Amino acid sequence: MYLIAEAGFDVVRLTGLCCESPRAIAQVPEARIRAELRALDGDHVEALVQVGTNLAGGAVCAEAERWLGKPALSINTTSAWAALRGAGVIDRIAGRGRIFEEH
């Protein structure tokens, strides 16, 4: 959270999934991820960022962008996008969110 604030972004809401172990977070159902994204959203929220590399939130975040009408970024998807762009790969990938479809 501190790096996000240091980069000039305001964190207006934050939630933790409180899983018992790193393995358990990998087993969080997509329905719960959807529910948490909806709960975090609001009129003053400009984007949602899912952090935690063991949470499989990429597909849900890409889907959430459509029903939220705003960016919903998964840390894994964003990291893959940055690695590919850094290596000079500029292919667009449908279904993985606006970051891959538009940037």
N, C-alpha and C positions, 0 to 999 in steps of 0.2 A: 504494500500500500504506500509506503514512503516513497518508492521510486516513481509511482504514478503521480503523487502529489508534487514531487521534485520536478517532474516533467511539465508541470503546469496544469494538471487535471484535478478537478475537485471530485473526491469520492463522496457521493451523497448517500449511498446505501452500501452495506456489506453484509454478507451472510456466509456462514460456514456450514458445511453439511454434517460436521461432527461424527464422522465415521470412526469406527473402532480401530481401523488399521489402514495402511496404504492399499492393501489388497481390497479391502471393503469399499473404498472409494471407486475402484474400477468396476464395481458391481452395482453402482447406483443406477436405478432404472431411468430410462429416458423420460418417463412421465414425471418423475420427481425433478429432474433438471428443468423440464418445461414449467412446472409449477413454481420453482424457485425463480426462474427468469421473469415470469409474470408478476410474482410478488415484489421483485426488485424494480420493476418498471414504474414509471410515473411521468407526469407531464414535464417535469423539470429534468428528467433523465435523458441525456442526449445519446448515450451508447451504453451497452452492457458488455462487460469483459469477464469471461470465465477463466479463472486461473486455477492451476492445479493440473499437472501433466498426467496424472493417473485417472482423471475423470474424462470419460469418453463423451465430451460435449460438442464436438465439431459438427456433427450432423444436426443436432438439436439447435445449435446456435445459427446455423445456416437457415434452417426452417424458421426459427424465431424472427429472423430479419424480415421475413415476409409478413407475419402477423403482428409484429411490433411496429414495423415501418421505420426502423432505425437500426444502426449497426449493432450486431451481437457477435462479439469476437471470442473465439475459443483460442486459448494459448497455444494449443498444438497446431491448429490450422494456421494461425498467424506465424508461428515459428517455421513451419514448413514453407509458407509463402516467402518469408524473409530469406530462408536458405536458398530456395530456388531462384529468387530474384537476384540474390547476391552472386549466384553462380551463372547469371546471365540467361536463365530460363524464364521466358516471359509468356509462356502459354497460358491461356485462359482456361479455367476448369469450371464447368457448370455444376451446380449442386453443392458447392462447398462454401457458399457465401459470397457476398459482394467483394470481399478482398480478392478472391481468385477470379471472379467474373468480370470485375471492372478495373482492377489495378495490376 
